[in-house]
Amino acid sequence: MQHTNIKTTIGDKTDFVKLGSLVKTNVGFYFIASSIGALKIDHHNVFVISAASPIGQLLLGKKVGDSFLFNKLNQTIAALY
């Protein structure tokens, strides 16, 4: 299996979190799509979550630099793709 760079696989950067966004936080990566759980891509754990999930609802519309609290853990968005 060929390894690919997770950021170039997803696509161009975006200004805000929406369906299809890859969100990098200080804690990890989230991909907003149909929920399938965690995947290991390019040596990173990526949580594939639904936009309708509680964390998906918190992320939608957020921008780089925005923070949110989920499960008593404060996270800050570092990058969007």
N, C-alpha and C positions, 0 to 999 in steps of 0.2 A: 504494500500500500504506500502510495506517495504522500508525504507530509506537505501540507500547505500552510501558509501563514493565515491565521484566523482573521486578521484585520482585512487582508486583501480578498479573502473569500467572501466576506459579508458585503463589501462595497464601499461607496463613498461616505464621507462624514455627513452628519446631519446636525441641525441646530437644536433639536429637541427630541425627546424620547417618543417614539411612535411604534406602531406595529412593524416589525422587521428590524428594529434597532438592536444593535449590539451595544450594551452599556457596560463600561468599565468603571468600577467603584474602587475605593480604597480597600474593600473586602474581597472583591472578585468580579466575575463577568456574568451578565444576564443577557439572554437573547429573548426578545419579545416575539413570540410566535404561538403555535399550539404547544401546550405543556407536554413535555416528554421527560422531564427530570434533568439530571446532570449528565453532561458529556465531558470527555477529556479531549481537548483539541489543542494541538500545538503546545503541549505541556501545561495547559491551563484548564481548570475546571470551569465549565460554562453551564450555568443553570438556565435551561430553556423553559421559560414561563409563559403563561397565558396573560394577555392584556387584562382579562377579567379576574385574575387572581388578586389576592390582597396586595402582594408586592408589586404586581403589574399595575394596579390602580395607583399605587404610590408613585411609580416611576413615570407614567404617561404625562407628557407635557413638560417634564423637568429638563433643565439645561446643564451644561458643564458648570461645575462649581456649586450647584444646588445640593442640599443635604436632605436626608430623610431618615426617619427612625423606623426600624422594622425588627421585631422580636428583641426589643431593648438594645439594639445595636445601631449606633449612629453611622450612617454611610454617606460619603460624598462622591458625586459623579466626577470622575477624572477625565473621561473621554467618551464620545459617542461615535458610532460608525453605522 
